[in-house]
Amino acid sequence: MRTENKMNTIELFAGVGGFRVGLEKANPDMFKVVWGNQWEPSKKAQDAFACYTSNFIEGIHSNEDITKVSDESFKNLDAKLVVGGFPCQDYSVARSLSGEKGIQGKKGVLFWEIKRVIEATSAKYVLLENVDRLLKSPASQRGRDFAVMLATFRDLGYKVEWRVINAAEYGQAQRRRRVFIFATRNDSGFSKELESYEAEDILFEKGFFSPAFPVKHEVIKNRKLIGKLPEDIVEISDTFSALFHNSGYMEDGDFYSIHTEPVFEKPVLLKEILQPEETVPEKFYLSETAIEKFSFLRGAKKIERTSADGHKYIYSEGGMSPIDDLDKPGRTMLTSEGTTNRSSHVVEVDGKRRFLTPLECERLNGFPDNWTNTMSDRMRYFCMGNALVVGLIERMGKRIEQLEHKYMDEIPLQEKLFLNN
């Protein structure tokens, strides 16, 4: 049964709970994560799950292989919203040899678990996050994987809107670019409203994303793609390719994709998320040896290398500043943050160079301070490199709340009374 006055939510591949943090920031009285799953295969220490359980009390916390969770477990949750960040994998599909099971996806691909959860719950809304290369993968058949996903939502009875969002362009502290996918069930009030608009109007103004993340009302460089997905998902997997742009909409297999530019908002700067220097432990400061190493790693270079078959080639790499600009938002944080490699942030304060601290990395993603202090520094960096920017999810949560207010005819009476108070 749905918990009174709450939107029951399932959080898949939860990590340290970024979606939940953002939704609860949007409205802690509305969003209720009733089931959250986080499981790291082949690892004895489940650091992310331990962090999740230490920060959240309510709901079922699942630390198990999601492929082993029964459909009945999901059906009993009465979930209205499914959220999750999932790996960019190979989404190719094939027809089963016997034909009895219809279409089969590759084993171990977690998107098929998302599909299973949606089938079991008939959730009204689905909100997913992935790396933006998803729109172009695989390299040998551009757009195939995303088209398979779109066709899957079509077959499940959903409309889909997507947007690539750079967090720093919407007031956040990190230049982190990710694709967000919002699906709404065809019989929902919002879905029915979308049917009355042109696709371009949906992407510029009327859809899910633009009210929260405004864009310029123009198709940039006339980059536009209009098409229809084949009915047979195996045909999509075998032969379909398309160059999807950073914004798009799909309804009944018809898709419309354009390149949009954001209405830029002033970001949080790197210097604004630094903790007071006197509170930074000495271990985060760079030695002279490390400074020299970074100078090489971040400098321009051309190196002769030999491939496995003996072929010699020149590996070249452009240069970058030896220190990060404190008057800009942070660069995209990777799981290797805090180690001596080219991608780690290096800041210089009072003439001394250092790594960002784990607490500062939490701030780059918008988490509360010391959210991940249940684990080692190395794992804190790793989890933040995997996490999303929670400020974006907060905005999306507020957008979902707006839709629930707008279509109150779909909401039970007791929930209407709650939303109006």
C-alpha positions in Angstrom: 0.0 0.0 0.0 1.2 3.6 -0.7 2.3 5.3 2.5 -0.2 8.1 3.2 0.7 11.5 1.7 3.9 10.1 0.2 5.1 9.4 -3.3 6.5 5.9 -3.0 9.9 5.8 -4.8 12.3 3.0 -5.7 15.9 4.0 -5.9 18.0 1.6 -8.1 21.8 1.4 -8.1 21.6 3.9 -5.3 25.3 4.4 -4.6 25.4 6.7 -1.5 21.9 8.0 -2.2 22.3 11.0 -4.5 18.8 10.7 -6.0 17.3 10.3 -2.5 19.2 13.3 -1.2 18.0 15.5 -4.1 14.4 14.3 -3.8 14.3 14.9 -0.1 15.7 18.4 -0.6 12.9 19.0 -3.0 10.2 18.0 -0.6 10.9 15.6 2.3 7.2 15.4 3.0 6.4 14.1 -0.4 9.1 11.7 -1.7 9.4 8.4 0.3 12.0 6.0 -0.9 10.4 2.7 0.1 13.1 0.5 -1.4 16.7 1.3 -2.2 19.2 -1.1 -3.8 23.0 -0.8 -3.7 25.2 -3.8 -4.3 28.8 -3.8 -5.5 29.6 -7.2 -7.1 32.8 -8.9 -6.2 33.5 -6.7 -3.2 33.5 -7.9 0.3 33.3 -4.3 1.8 30.0 -2.7 0.7 31.1 0.9 1.5 28.4 2.7 -0.5 25.7 0.6 1.1 27.1 1.1 4.6 27.0 4.9 3.9 23.5 4.7 2.6 22.2 2.8 5.7 24.0 5.2 8.0 22.3 8.2 6.5 18.8 6.9 5.8 16.5 5.2 8.3 13.2 4.7 6.6 12.5 2.2 3.8 13.9 -1.2 2.8 17.6 -1.1 2.2 18.7 -3.9 -0.2 22.3 -5.0 -0.4 21.7 -7.9 -2.9 22.1 -8.7 -6.5 19.1 -7.1 -8.1 18.8 -9.8 -10.6 17.9 -12.1 -7.7 15.1 -9.9 -6.3 11.7 -11.3 -7.2 9.1 -9.4 -9.2 6.7 -9.8 -6.3 9.0 -7.7 -4.1 8.6 -4.8 -6.4 4.8 -5.2 -6.9 4.2 -5.0 -3.2 5.8 -1.6 -2.9 3.1 0.4 -4.9 5.8 2.6 -6.3 4.8 5.7 -8.3 8.4 6.8 -9.1 11.5 4.8 -10.1 14.9 6.5 -10.2 18.4 5.4 -10.7 21.8 5.9 -12.3 23.0 2.9 -14.2 26.1 1.8 -16.2 26.4 2.5 -19.9 26.5 -1.0 -21.2 25.9 -3.0 -24.4 22.1 -3.0 -24.8 22.0 -5.3 -27.8 19.1 -7.7 -27.9 18.2 -10.9 -29.8 15.3 -13.2 -30.3 15.4 -16.3 -28.2 16.2 -19.5 -30.0 12.9 -21.1 -28.9 10.8 -18.0 -29.5 9.0 -18.7 -26.3 10.6 -15.9 -24.3 10.4 -13.3 -27.1 13.2 -10.8 -26.9 16.2 -11.4 -24.8 18.9 -8.8 -23.8 22.5 -9.6 -22.9 22.8 -11.1 -19.4 24.2 -8.8 -16.7 22.9 -5.6 -18.4 21.3 -3.6 -15.6 18.9 -1.7 -17.8 16.9 -4.9 -18.2 16.5 -4.9 -14.4 15.1 -1.4 -14.7 12.6 -2.7 -17.3 11.6 -5.5 -15.0 11.0 -3.1 -12.1 8.9 -0.8 -14.4 6.9 -3.8 -15.6 6.3 -5.0 -12.0 5.3 -1.5 -10.6 3.7 0.3 -13.6 5.3 3.4 -12.1 3.8 6.7 -13.2 7.3 8.3 -13.6 10.8 7.1 -14.3 13.9 9.3 -13.9 17.3 7.9 -14.9 20.8 9.2 -15.2 23.8 8.1 -17.4 26.9 9.3 -19.0 26.2 11.4 -22.1 28.1 9.0 -24.4 25.0 6.7 -24.1 23.4 8.7 -26.9 26.2 7.7 -29.2 27.1 4.2 -28.2 28.3 1.9 -29.5 31.0 3.5 -31.8 30.3 0.9 -34.4 26.6 1.6 -34.6 25.9 5.1 -33.3 22.8 5.5 -31.3 21.8 1.9 -31.3 21.9 1.4 -27.5 19.8 4.5 -26.7 17.3 3.5 -29.5 16.9 0.1 -27.8 16.1 1.9 -24.6 13.6 4.2 -26.2 11.9 1.3 -27.9 11.7 -0.5 -24.6 9.9 2.4 -23.0 7.6 2.6 -26.0 6.7 -1.0 -25.7 6.1 -0.5 -21.9 3.6 2.3 -22.6 5.7 5.4 -21.8 6.7 8.7 -23.5 10.3 9.7 -23.0 12.1 13.1 -22.9 15.9 13.3 -22.5 18.3 16.1 -21.9 22.1 16.3 -21.5 22.7 18.7 -18.6 26.0 20.3 -17.6 25.5 21.0 -13.9 27.8 24.1 -13.9 25.6 25.7 -16.5 22.7 25.6 -14.1 24.3 27.1 -11.0 26.1 24.1 -9.6 29.8 23.7 -8.6 30.9 21.1 -11.1 31.2 20.9 -14.9 29.7 17.5 -14.9 27.7 16.6 -18.0 25.2 13.7 -17.8 22.1 12.6 -19.7 18.9 12.5 -17.8 16.0 10.4 -19.1 12.4 11.1 -17.9 9.6 8.8 -18.8 5.9 9.2 -18.0 3.2 6.6 -18.4 0.9 7.1 -21.4 -2.2 7.3 -19.3 -0.9 10.0 -16.9 -2.3 13.6 -17.0 1.1 15.0 -18.0 1.5 12.5 -20.8 -1.9 13.3 -22.2 -1.1 17.0 -22.1 2.1 16.4 -24.1 0.1 14.9 -26.9 -1.4 18.4 -27.6 2.0 20.0 -28.2 4.5 19.9 -31.1 7.8 18.1 -30.2 9.8 21.3 -30.5 7.5 23.2 -28.0 7.9 20.3 -25.6 11.7 20.6 -25.7 11.8 24.4 -25.5 9.1 25.0 -23.0 6.3 22.6 -22.3 8.1 19.4 -21.4 9.6 18.0 -18.2 13.0 19.6 -18.3 12.7 23.1 -19.7 10.8 24.7 -16.8 13.5 23.6 -14.5 16.4 23.9 -16.9 15.6 26.6 -19.4 17.1 26.6 -22.9 17.4 29.1 -25.7 14.4 28.9 -28.1 16.5 27.9 -31.1 17.8 24.8 -32.7 21.6 25.3 -32.5 23.4 25.0 -35.8 20.3 23.5 -37.3 21.1 20.1 -35.6 17.9 18.2 -35.8 16.9 14.6 -36.1 13.4 13.3 -36.8 12.6 9.7 -37.2 10.6 6.6 -36.2 11.9 3.6 -34.4 11.3 0.2 -36.1 8.6 -1.8 -34.4 10.9 -4.8 -34.1 13.4 -4.2 -31.3 15.7 -6.9 -32.8 15.8 -4.9 -36.0 16.8 -1.8 -34.0 19.6 -3.8 -32.3 20.8 -5.3 -35.6 20.7 -2.4 -38.0 19.4 0.9 -36.6 21.7 3.9 -36.1 21.1 7.6 -35.4 22.9 10.6 -34.2 20.8 11.7 -31.3 21.3 15.2 -30.0 21.4 16.5 -26.5 17.6 17.1 -26.2 14.9 14.9 -27.4 11.4 13.5 -27.1 9.9 10.1 -28.1 6.2 9.3 -28.4 4.9 6.0 -29.8 8.2 5.4 -31.4 8.3 8.8 -33.2 11.4 10.7 -32.0 12.5 14.3 -32.4 15.9 15.3 -31.3 17.6 18.7 -31.5 20.7 20.5 -30.1 19.8 23.0 -27.5 21.9 25.5 -25.4 21.1 26.4 -21.8 20.1 29.7 -20.5 23.2 30.0 -18.4 23.1 30.5 -14.6 26.0 31.7 -12.5 27.8 28.6 -11.1 29.3 28.0 -7.7 33.0 28.6 -8.0 35.7 26.2 -6.8 37.0 28.7 -4.2 33.5 28.8 -2.7 33.5 25.1 -1.8 36.9 25.0 -0.2 37.0 24.4 3.6 39.1 26.7 5.7 42.8 26.0 5.1 43.5 25.5 8.8 41.1 22.6 8.9 42.8 20.7 6.0 45.0 17.8 7.2 48.6 17.8 6.1 48.2 14.5 4.2 46.3 16.3 1.4 49.2 18.6 0.5 51.5 17.7 -2.3 55.2 16.9 -1.8 57.7 18.4 -4.2 57.9 15.0 -5.9 54.2 15.0 -6.4 54.2 18.5 -7.8 56.8 17.5 -10.4 54.8 14.4 -11.3 51.7 16.6 -11.8 53.7 19.0 -14.0 54.5 16.1 -16.3 51.0 14.5 -16.2 49.2 17.7 -17.0 51.7 19.0 -19.5 51.6 18.6 -23.3 53.4 15.5 -24.5 54.2 13.3 -27.4 55.4 9.8 -26.6 56.4 7.0 -28.8 54.6 3.8 -27.9 54.5 0.2 -29.2 51.3 -1.7 -29.6 50.9 -5.4 -28.7 51.5 -6.4 -32.3 54.7 -4.4 -32.4 53.4 -1.3 -34.3 55.0 1.9 -33.2 52.9 5.1 -32.9 53.0 8.5 -31.3 50.7 9.1 -28.3 50.0 12.8 -27.9 48.2 14.7 -25.2 47.4 18.4 -24.9 48.5 20.5 -22.0 46.4 21.8 -19.1 47.1 24.1 -16.3 49.1 22.6 -13.4 46.5 23.9 -11.0 42.8 24.3 -11.2 41.3 27.7 -11.5 39.6 28.7 -8.3 37.4 31.2 -10.1 35.7 28.5 -12.2 33.5 25.6 -11.1 35.3 22.3 -10.7 36.0 20.0 -13.5 34.2 16.6 -13.9 35.2 14.5 -10.9 36.3 10.9 -11.6 36.6 7.9 -9.3 40.4 8.4 -9.4 40.1 11.8 -7.7 42.6 12.3 -5.0 45.3 10.2 -6.6 48.4 11.4 -8.6 46.9 11.4 -12.1 46.0 13.9 -14.7 42.3 14.1 -13.9 42.6 14.9 -10.1 41.9 18.4 -9.0 45.0 20.3 -7.7 44.3 23.6 -6.0 46.8 26.2 -4.8 45.9 28.1 -1.6 48.4 30.4 0.2 51.2 29.2 -2.1 50.7 25.6 -1.2 49.3 22.9 -3.6 47.0 20.1 -2.5 44.3 17.7 -3.5 40.7 18.5 -2.8 39.6 16.9 0.5 36.8 14.3 0.5 34.5 16.8 2.2 35.2 19.3 -0.7 34.4 16.6 -3.2 31.1 16.1 -1.4 30.4 19.8 -1.9 31.2 19.5 -5.6 28.3 17.1 -5.9 26.1 19.1 -3.5 26.0 16.4 -0.7 26.0 17.5 3.0 29.4 17.7 4.6 30.9 14.4 5.8 28.1 12.4 4.1 30.6 9.7 3.2 32.7 9.7 6.4 31.8 6.1 7.1 34.6 4.9 4.8 38.2 5.5 3.9 39.4 8.6 2.0 40.1 6.5 -1.1 36.5 5.2 -1.1 35.1 8.6 -0.4 36.8 9.9 -3.5 35.6 6.8 -5.5 32.0 7.2 -4.4 31.9 10.9 -5.2 33.4 10.2 -8.6 30.5 7.9 -9.2 27.8 10.2 -7.7 25.5 12.7 -9.4 25.0 16.4 -8.6 22.1 16.4 -6.2 21.1 20.0 -6.9 19.9 18.8 -10.3 17.8 16.1 -8.8 16.3 18.6 -6.3 15.1 20.7 -9.3 13.7 17.6 -11.0 12.0 16.6 -7.8 10.3 20.0 -7.6 9.2 19.6 -11.2 7.6 16.2 -10.4 5.9 17.8 -7.5 4.5 20.5 -9.8 3.1 17.8 -12.1 1.4 16.1 -9.1 -0.2 19.4 -8.1 -1.4 20.1 -11.7 -3.0 16.7 -12.2 -4.6 16.3 -8.8 -7.6 14.5 -10.4 -5.3 11.4 -10.5 -4.4 11.6 -6.8 -6.5 10.0 -4.0 -8.4 12.5 -1.8 -6.3 12.1 1.3 -3.2 13.0 -0.8 -5.0 16.0 -2.4 -5.7 17.4 1.1 -2.0 16.9 2.0 -0.7 18.7 -1.1 -3.0 21.7 -0.6 -1.8 22.2 3.0 
